[in-house]
Amino acid sequence: MNIVDIIIKKRNNNEFTKEEIEYFINGYVDGSIEEYQASSLLMAIYFNGMTDDELFNFTNAMINSGDTIDLSQIEGIKVDKHSTGGVGDKTTLVVGPILASLGIKFAKMSGRGLGHTGGTLDKLESIPGYKTSIPFEKFIEIVNDINISIIGQSKDLVPADKKLYALRDVTGTVESIPLIAASIMSKKLAVGTDIISLDVKLGNGAFMNNIDDARKLASLMINIAKKSGRSAFATITNMDEPLGEAIGNSLEVIEAINTLNGKGPKDFTELCIDLAGEIIYEAKMAQSIDLGKDLAKAQIKNGKALESLKNCVKAQGGDIRYIDDPSLFKLAKKRLEVKANRSGYVEAIDTKGLGILSSRLGAGREKITDKINHSTGILSKAKVGDMINVGDVLAIVYSDFADTSKIIEEVKSSYKIGDNKKSLKLIYDVIR
Ligand code: URA
Protein backbone atom coordinates (compact mmCIF):
# COMPACT_ATOMS: atom_id res chain seq x y z
CA MET A 1 0.00 0.00 0.00
CA ASN A 2 1.18 3.50 -0.71
CA ILE A 3 -0.04 6.80 0.76
CA VAL A 4 0.21 8.68 -2.55
CA ASP A 5 -2.16 6.17 -4.18
CA ILE A 6 -4.51 6.56 -1.22
CA ILE A 7 -4.50 10.36 -1.56
CA ILE A 8 -5.16 10.09 -5.30
CA LYS A 9 -8.00 7.67 -4.66
CA LYS A 10 -9.85 10.19 -2.49
CA ARG A 11 -8.87 13.09 -4.74
CA ASN A 12 -10.69 11.19 -7.52
CA ASN A 13 -13.66 10.64 -5.21
CA ASN A 14 -13.34 6.88 -4.90
CA GLU A 15 -14.15 4.83 -1.81
CA PHE A 16 -11.43 3.68 0.60
CA THR A 17 -11.20 0.11 1.84
CA LYS A 18 -10.99 -0.55 5.57
CA GLU A 19 -7.32 -1.54 5.12
CA GLU A 20 -6.47 1.72 3.37
CA ILE A 21 -8.05 3.73 6.17
CA GLU A 22 -6.16 1.74 8.82
CA TYR A 23 -2.93 2.19 6.84
CA PHE A 24 -3.45 5.96 6.84
CA ILE A 25 -4.45 6.36 10.51
CA ASN A 26 -1.75 4.02 11.83
CA GLY A 27 0.92 5.50 9.59
CA TYR A 28 -0.01 9.06 10.56
CA VAL A 29 0.03 8.27 14.28
CA ASP A 30 3.39 6.43 14.13
CA GLY A 31 4.93 9.21 12.03
CA SER A 32 5.63 7.16 8.88
CA ILE A 33 3.12 9.27 6.95
CA GLU A 34 4.24 12.88 6.69
CA GLU A 35 2.19 15.87 7.83
CA TYR A 36 1.97 17.22 4.26
CA GLN A 37 0.60 13.90 3.01
CA ALA A 38 -1.98 13.75 5.81
CA SER A 39 -2.93 17.40 5.07
CA SER A 40 -3.50 16.56 1.45
CA LEU A 41 -5.67 13.58 2.33
CA LEU A 42 -7.72 15.61 4.81
CA MET A 43 -8.36 18.22 2.14
CA ALA A 44 -9.45 15.52 -0.30
CA ILE A 45 -11.86 14.23 2.39
CA TYR A 46 -13.03 17.79 3.01
CA PHE A 47 -14.04 18.13 -0.64
CA ASN A 48 -15.24 14.61 -1.42
CA GLY A 49 -16.58 13.44 1.95
CA MET A 50 -16.78 9.83 3.09
CA THR A 51 -19.39 7.11 2.63
CA ASP A 52 -21.07 5.62 5.73
CA ASP A 53 -18.77 2.60 5.58
CA GLU A 54 -15.67 4.75 5.21
CA LEU A 55 -16.74 6.93 8.12
CA PHE A 56 -17.38 3.91 10.32
CA ASN A 57 -13.99 2.42 9.45
CA PHE A 58 -12.25 5.78 9.88
CA THR A 59 -13.82 6.21 13.36
CA ASN A 60 -12.84 2.68 14.38
CA ALA A 61 -9.28 3.11 13.17
CA MET A 62 -9.10 6.26 15.29
CA ILE A 63 -10.48 4.43 18.35
CA ASN A 64 -7.96 1.62 17.86
CA SER A 65 -5.08 4.11 17.81
CA GLY A 66 -5.16 4.23 21.63
CA ASP A 67 -6.68 2.94 24.85
CA THR A 68 -10.34 2.20 25.31
CA ILE A 69 -12.04 2.72 28.66
CA ASP A 70 -13.86 -0.26 30.10
CA LEU A 71 -16.64 0.85 32.42
CA SER A 72 -18.05 -2.64 33.02
CA GLN A 73 -17.12 -2.43 36.69
CA ILE A 74 -19.72 0.28 37.10
CA GLU A 75 -23.12 -1.16 37.89
CA GLY A 76 -26.23 0.34 36.29
CA ILE A 77 -26.89 2.50 33.26
CA LYS A 78 -23.89 4.59 32.31
CA VAL A 79 -24.51 7.81 30.46
CA ASP A 80 -22.31 10.28 28.62
CA LYS A 81 -23.29 13.65 27.22
CA HIS A 82 -21.35 15.67 24.70
CA SER A 83 -21.74 19.16 23.35
CA THR A 84 -20.22 20.03 20.00
CA GLY A 85 -19.02 23.24 21.63
CA GLY A 86 -20.50 26.63 22.33
CA VAL A 87 -20.26 29.74 24.47
CA GLY A 88 -21.45 29.65 28.09
CA ASP A 89 -22.19 25.94 27.82
CA LYS A 90 -22.05 24.61 31.37
CA THR A 91 -24.84 22.02 30.97
CA THR A 92 -22.66 19.11 32.16
CA LEU A 93 -22.46 20.74 35.60
CA VAL A 94 -26.25 20.66 35.92
CA VAL A 95 -27.37 17.67 33.83
CA GLY A 96 -24.77 15.32 35.38
CA PRO A 97 -25.90 15.98 38.97
CA ILE A 98 -29.60 15.70 38.01
CA LEU A 99 -28.98 12.26 36.48
CA ALA A 100 -26.76 11.11 39.35
CA SER A 101 -29.41 12.12 41.87
CA LEU A 102 -31.75 9.66 40.12
CA GLY A 103 -29.27 6.80 40.24
CA ILE A 104 -28.10 7.11 36.61
CA LYS A 105 -24.33 6.70 36.42
CA PHE A 106 -22.62 9.79 35.05
CA ALA A 107 -19.06 8.64 34.36
CA LYS A 108 -17.77 11.64 32.45
CA MET A 109 -14.45 12.36 30.84
CA SER A 110 -14.34 15.99 29.82
CA GLY A 111 -12.01 18.25 27.92
CA ARG A 112 -10.45 21.68 28.26
CA GLY A 113 -11.48 24.86 26.50
CA LEU A 114 -9.83 25.86 23.26
CA GLY A 115 -10.43 28.91 21.08
CA HIS A 116 -13.83 30.50 21.71
CA THR A 117 -15.40 27.51 23.52
CA GLY A 118 -14.92 26.68 27.19
CA GLY A 119 -14.15 23.30 28.71
CA THR A 120 -15.76 21.57 31.68
CA LEU A 121 -12.39 20.73 33.29
CA ASP A 122 -11.34 24.38 33.41
CA LYS A 123 -14.70 25.30 34.91
CA LEU A 124 -14.44 22.65 37.63
CA GLU A 125 -10.89 23.71 38.45
CA SER A 126 -12.25 27.09 39.56
CA ILE A 127 -13.45 25.23 42.67
CA PRO A 128 -10.39 25.22 44.97
CA GLY A 129 -9.02 21.72 45.49
CA TYR A 130 -11.06 19.98 42.73
CA LYS A 131 -8.86 17.34 41.10
CA THR A 132 -9.65 16.56 37.47
CA SER A 133 -6.93 13.94 37.33
CA ILE A 134 -7.46 10.97 39.64
CA PRO A 135 -6.53 7.28 39.29
CA PHE A 136 -8.94 5.33 37.10
CA GLU A 137 -9.82 2.89 39.93
CA LYS A 138 -10.80 5.85 42.11
CA PHE A 139 -13.00 7.20 39.28
CA ILE A 140 -14.84 3.86 39.10
CA GLU A 141 -15.16 3.73 42.89
CA ILE A 142 -16.63 7.25 43.04
CA VAL A 143 -19.18 6.54 40.29
CA ASN A 144 -20.24 3.31 41.99
CA ASP A 145 -20.52 5.15 45.26
CA ILE A 146 -22.21 8.48 44.40
CA ASN A 147 -23.19 7.99 40.70
CA ILE A 148 -21.08 10.84 39.37
CA SER A 149 -17.48 11.66 38.63
CA ILE A 150 -16.10 14.18 36.13
CA ILE A 151 -12.44 13.82 35.22
CA GLY A 152 -10.07 14.67 32.36
CA GLN A 153 -9.71 12.45 29.32
CA SER A 154 -6.81 10.02 29.49
CA LYS A 155 -3.82 11.12 27.38
CA ASP A 156 -3.92 7.79 25.58
CA LEU A 157 -7.55 8.02 24.50
CA VAL A 158 -7.72 8.34 20.70
CA PRO A 159 -4.23 9.75 20.07
CA ALA A 160 -5.14 9.86 16.36
CA ASP A 161 -7.69 12.58 17.13
CA LYS A 162 -5.15 14.73 18.97
CA LYS A 163 -2.82 14.68 15.94
CA LEU A 164 -5.54 14.96 13.33
CA TYR A 165 -7.38 17.76 15.14
CA ALA A 166 -4.19 19.81 15.46
CA LEU A 167 -3.54 19.30 11.75
CA ARG A 168 -7.12 20.15 10.75
CA ASP A 169 -6.85 23.32 12.79
CA VAL A 170 -3.97 24.62 10.65
CA THR A 171 -5.08 23.26 7.27
CA GLY A 172 -8.59 24.68 6.94
CA THR A 173 -10.24 21.27 7.35
CA VAL A 174 -11.89 21.56 10.78
CA GLU A 175 -15.30 22.21 9.20
CA SER A 176 -15.57 18.88 7.39
CA ILE A 177 -18.75 17.27 8.74
CA PRO A 178 -17.53 13.63 8.46
CA LEU A 179 -14.22 14.56 10.09
CA ILE A 180 -16.07 16.28 12.97
CA ALA A 181 -18.33 13.20 13.33
CA ALA A 182 -15.34 10.83 13.44
CA SER A 183 -13.46 13.06 15.86
CA ILE A 184 -16.34 13.28 18.33
CA MET A 185 -17.58 9.69 18.03
CA SER A 186 -14.12 8.13 18.30
CA LYS A 187 -13.77 9.77 21.73
CA LYS A 188 -17.31 8.85 22.79
CA LEU A 189 -17.19 5.23 21.63
CA ALA A 190 -13.75 4.65 23.14
CA VAL A 191 -15.47 4.97 26.53
CA GLY A 192 -17.91 2.20 27.43
CA THR A 193 -21.06 4.17 28.28
CA ASP A 194 -24.52 2.77 27.45
CA ILE A 195 -26.24 5.96 26.33
CA ILE A 196 -24.64 8.89 24.51
CA SER A 197 -26.49 12.20 24.39
CA LEU A 198 -25.15 14.56 21.72
CA ASP A 199 -25.92 18.26 21.99
CA VAL A 200 -25.30 19.63 18.50
CA LYS A 201 -24.95 23.38 18.74
CA LEU A 202 -26.28 25.49 15.89
CA GLY A 203 -25.61 29.18 15.35
CA ASN A 204 -22.97 31.90 15.14
CA GLY A 205 -21.18 30.62 18.27
CA ALA A 206 -20.93 27.04 16.99
CA PHE A 207 -19.25 24.94 14.31
CA MET A 208 -22.58 24.38 12.57
CA ASN A 209 -24.21 27.43 11.04
CA ASN A 210 -27.17 25.96 9.23
CA ILE A 211 -29.78 23.44 10.25
CA ASP A 212 -29.08 21.09 7.34
CA ASP A 213 -25.43 20.75 8.37
CA ALA A 214 -26.41 20.28 12.01
CA ARG A 215 -28.89 17.53 11.06
CA LYS A 216 -26.30 15.91 8.84
CA LEU A 217 -23.69 15.91 11.63
CA ALA A 218 -26.25 14.53 14.10
CA SER A 219 -27.30 11.72 11.73
CA LEU A 220 -23.73 10.76 10.90
CA MET A 221 -22.84 10.52 14.59
CA ILE A 222 -25.93 8.49 15.43
CA ASN A 223 -25.25 6.11 12.51
CA ILE A 224 -21.69 5.51 13.69
CA ALA A 225 -23.02 4.71 17.19
CA LYS A 226 -25.71 2.38 15.81
CA LYS A 227 -23.26 0.53 13.58
CA SER A 228 -21.15 0.04 16.71
CA GLY A 229 -24.13 -1.38 18.60
CA ARG A 230 -24.37 1.64 20.89
CA SER A 231 -27.26 3.93 21.72
CA ALA A 232 -27.04 7.62 20.85
CA PHE A 233 -29.43 10.46 20.15
CA ALA A 234 -28.87 14.10 19.28
CA THR A 235 -30.52 17.35 20.27
CA ILE A 236 -29.91 20.33 17.99
CA THR A 237 -29.83 23.46 20.15
CA ASN A 238 -29.42 27.17 19.72
CA MET A 239 -26.01 28.86 19.83
CA ASP A 240 -26.96 32.22 18.29
CA GLU A 241 -26.56 33.73 21.75
CA PRO A 242 -24.57 32.63 24.80
CA LEU A 243 -26.30 29.91 26.81
CA GLY A 244 -27.51 31.48 30.05
CA GLU A 245 -25.54 34.57 31.01
CA ALA A 246 -22.15 33.43 32.24
CA ILE A 247 -19.08 33.01 30.03
CA GLY A 248 -15.87 32.21 31.90
CA ASN A 249 -14.97 29.60 34.45
CA SER A 250 -15.95 30.74 37.97
CA LEU A 251 -18.87 32.71 36.57
CA GLU A 252 -20.17 29.57 34.86
CA VAL A 253 -19.80 27.41 37.97
CA ILE A 254 -21.70 30.03 39.98
CA GLU A 255 -24.45 30.00 37.34
CA ALA A 256 -24.63 26.20 37.43
CA ILE A 257 -24.95 26.25 41.24
CA ASN A 258 -27.67 28.92 41.00
CA THR A 259 -29.48 26.77 38.45
CA LEU A 260 -29.33 23.74 40.74
CA ASN A 261 -30.81 26.02 43.40
CA GLY A 262 -33.71 26.79 41.04
CA LYS A 263 -32.43 30.31 40.32
CA GLY A 264 -30.73 29.90 36.95
CA PRO A 265 -31.34 31.83 33.73
CA LYS A 266 -34.49 30.69 31.92
CA ASP A 267 -32.89 29.39 28.71
CA PHE A 268 -30.12 27.53 30.48
CA THR A 269 -32.50 25.95 33.01
CA GLU A 270 -34.87 24.89 30.22
CA LEU A 271 -32.09 23.30 28.17
CA CYS A 272 -30.72 21.38 31.17
CA ILE A 273 -34.19 20.09 32.06
CA ASP A 274 -34.77 19.11 28.45
CA LEU A 275 -31.47 17.27 27.99
CA ALA A 276 -31.84 15.54 31.36
CA GLY A 277 -35.45 14.60 30.54
CA GLU A 278 -34.41 13.06 27.22
CA ILE A 279 -31.68 11.03 28.89
CA ILE A 280 -33.95 9.91 31.75
CA TYR A 281 -36.42 8.69 29.11
CA GLU A 282 -33.68 6.91 27.12
CA ALA A 283 -32.50 5.27 30.34
CA LYS A 284 -36.07 3.96 30.73
CA MET A 285 -36.56 5.71 34.02
CA ALA A 286 -39.60 7.60 32.68
CA GLN A 287 -42.30 6.57 30.25
CA SER A 288 -42.14 9.75 28.22
CA ILE A 289 -39.76 12.65 27.73
CA ASP A 290 -42.20 14.97 29.51
CA LEU A 291 -42.24 12.68 32.53
CA GLY A 292 -38.44 12.60 32.36
CA LYS A 293 -38.41 16.40 32.44
CA ASP A 294 -40.79 16.40 35.43
CA LEU A 295 -38.39 14.11 37.27
CA ALA A 296 -35.47 16.42 36.40
CA LYS A 297 -37.38 19.46 37.68
CA ALA A 298 -38.28 17.63 40.89
CA GLN A 299 -34.61 16.78 41.56
CA ILE A 300 -33.77 20.47 41.36
CA LYS A 301 -36.71 21.45 43.55
CA ASN A 302 -36.00 18.90 46.27
CA GLY A 303 -32.30 19.85 46.40
CA LYS A 304 -31.07 16.35 45.49
CA ALA A 305 -29.38 17.41 42.25
CA LEU A 306 -27.39 20.09 44.12
CA GLU A 307 -26.47 17.47 46.71
CA SER A 308 -25.08 15.31 43.89
CA LEU A 309 -22.87 18.16 42.66
CA LYS A 310 -21.62 18.62 46.23
CA ASN A 311 -20.90 14.89 46.52
CA CYS A 312 -18.93 14.98 43.28
CA VAL A 313 -16.90 18.04 44.33
CA LYS A 314 -16.20 16.52 47.75
CA ALA A 315 -15.17 13.13 46.32
CA GLN A 316 -12.68 14.87 44.03
CA GLY A 317 -11.08 16.99 46.73
CA GLY A 318 -12.94 20.25 46.08
CA ASP A 319 -14.00 22.71 48.75
CA ILE A 320 -17.77 22.31 49.10
CA ARG A 321 -18.10 25.58 50.98
CA TYR A 322 -18.01 27.18 47.52
CA ILE A 323 -21.07 25.20 46.49
CA ASP A 324 -22.93 26.22 49.65
CA ASP A 325 -21.88 29.82 49.26
CA PRO A 326 -20.92 30.83 45.69
CA SER A 327 -20.02 34.34 46.89
CA LEU A 328 -16.72 32.75 48.02
CA PHE A 329 -15.56 32.45 44.39
CA LYS A 330 -12.87 34.99 43.73
CA LEU A 331 -13.86 37.17 40.80
CA ALA A 332 -11.67 39.56 38.81
CA LYS A 333 -10.67 42.92 40.32
CA LYS A 334 -12.76 44.95 37.90
CA ARG A 335 -16.50 44.57 37.30
CA LEU A 336 -17.45 46.82 34.40
CA GLU A 337 -20.94 47.37 33.06
CA VAL A 338 -21.31 47.63 29.29
CA LYS A 339 -24.26 49.90 28.51
CA ALA A 340 -26.31 50.37 25.37
CA ASN A 341 -25.96 53.66 23.60
CA ARG A 342 -29.12 53.31 21.55
CA SER A 343 -32.55 51.90 22.21
CA GLY A 344 -34.26 49.16 20.26
CA TYR A 345 -34.43 45.40 20.09
CA VAL A 346 -31.41 43.14 20.39
CA GLU A 347 -31.42 41.74 16.86
CA ALA A 348 -28.29 39.61 17.01
CA ILE A 349 -25.38 38.76 19.29
CA ASP A 350 -21.93 37.87 18.00
CA THR A 351 -21.70 34.78 20.19
CA LYS A 352 -18.34 33.54 18.95
CA GLY A 353 -17.03 37.11 19.33
CA LEU A 354 -18.06 37.14 23.02
CA GLY A 355 -16.41 33.74 23.49
CA ILE A 356 -13.18 35.08 22.00
CA LEU A 357 -13.34 38.25 24.13
CA SER A 358 -13.86 36.18 27.29
CA SER A 359 -10.89 34.07 26.27
CA ARG A 360 -8.82 37.24 25.71
CA LEU A 361 -9.77 38.39 29.22
CA GLY A 362 -7.90 35.29 30.40
CA ALA A 363 -10.79 32.82 30.73
CA GLY A 364 -9.69 30.72 27.76
CA ARG A 365 -6.62 29.73 25.84
CA GLU A 366 -5.25 30.00 22.32
CA LYS A 367 -2.86 27.10 22.77
CA ILE A 368 -3.55 24.08 24.95
CA THR A 369 -0.48 25.00 27.07
CA ASP A 370 -1.74 28.54 27.91
CA LYS A 371 -2.56 29.22 31.58
CA ILE A 372 -6.04 30.51 32.29
CA ASN A 373 -7.51 32.96 34.77
CA HIS A 374 -10.58 31.41 36.40
CA SER A 375 -11.89 34.69 37.77
CA THR A 376 -12.45 36.58 34.50
CA GLY A 377 -15.21 36.49 31.89
CA ILE A 378 -18.42 38.12 30.79
CA LEU A 379 -22.02 38.03 31.98
CA SER A 380 -24.16 38.53 28.89
CA LYS A 381 -27.28 40.18 30.27
CA ALA A 382 -29.22 40.86 27.04
CA LYS A 383 -30.91 38.20 24.92
CA VAL A 384 -31.95 38.35 21.28
CA GLY A 385 -35.46 39.88 21.17
CA ASP A 386 -35.03 41.95 24.36
CA MET A 387 -36.16 45.59 24.24
CA ILE A 388 -33.26 47.80 25.32
CA ASN A 389 -33.22 51.45 26.38
CA VAL A 390 -30.22 53.76 26.24
CA GLY A 391 -28.08 53.07 29.31
CA ASP A 392 -29.39 49.54 29.90
CA VAL A 393 -26.72 47.02 30.81
CA LEU A 394 -25.93 44.68 27.92
CA ALA A 395 -23.11 42.82 29.64
CA ILE A 396 -20.80 42.86 32.65
CA VAL A 397 -17.11 42.33 32.07
CA TYR A 398 -14.89 40.81 34.79
CA SER A 399 -11.31 41.78 34.06
CA ASP A 400 -7.90 41.90 35.73
CA PHE A 401 -6.43 44.12 32.97
CA ALA A 402 -5.37 47.68 33.75
CA ASP A 403 -6.79 49.00 30.48
CA THR A 404 -10.15 47.58 29.46
CA SER A 405 -11.50 50.37 27.24
CA LYS A 406 -10.92 48.51 23.96
CA ILE A 407 -12.48 45.28 25.18
CA ILE A 408 -15.52 47.13 26.57
CA GLU A 409 -16.10 48.69 23.14
CA GLU A 410 -15.72 45.29 21.49
CA VAL A 411 -18.21 43.68 23.89
CA LYS A 412 -20.66 46.53 23.16
CA SER A 413 -20.35 46.06 19.42
CA SER A 414 -21.10 42.33 19.81
CA TYR A 415 -24.76 43.33 20.39
CA LYS A 416 -26.63 44.47 17.29
CA ILE A 417 -29.52 46.70 18.32
CA GLY A 418 -32.14 47.63 15.74
CA ASP A 419 -35.84 48.03 15.10
CA ASN A 420 -36.77 44.41 14.42
CA LYS A 421 -37.96 42.09 17.16
CA LYS A 422 -36.47 38.68 16.52
CA SER A 423 -36.91 35.52 18.52
CA LEU A 424 -34.74 32.45 18.75
CA LYS A 425 -35.73 28.86 19.28
CA LEU A 426 -33.88 27.06 22.07
CA ILE A 427 -34.27 23.55 20.67
CA TYR A 428 -34.48 22.94 16.94
CA ASP A 429 -34.78 19.19 16.69
CA VAL A 430 -34.17 15.87 18.37
CA ILE A 431 -32.79 13.10 16.17
CA ARG A 432 -32.74 9.44 17.17
N1 URA B 1 -15.30 18.70 18.68
C1 URA B 1 -14.47 17.65 18.50
O1 URA B 1 -14.17 16.91 19.43
N2 URA B 1 -13.96 17.45 17.27
C2 URA B 1 -14.25 18.24 16.23
O2 URA B 1 -13.78 17.99 15.15
C3 URA B 1 -15.12 19.33 16.43
C4 URA B 1 -15.64 19.53 17.68
Boltz pocket constraint, residues with backbone or C-beta under 6 A from the ligand:
constraints:
  - pocket:
      binder: B
      contacts: [[A, 83], [A, 84], [A, 85], [A, 165], [A, 174], [A, 179], [A, 180], [A, 181], [A, 183], [A, 184], [A, 207]]
      max_distance: 6.0
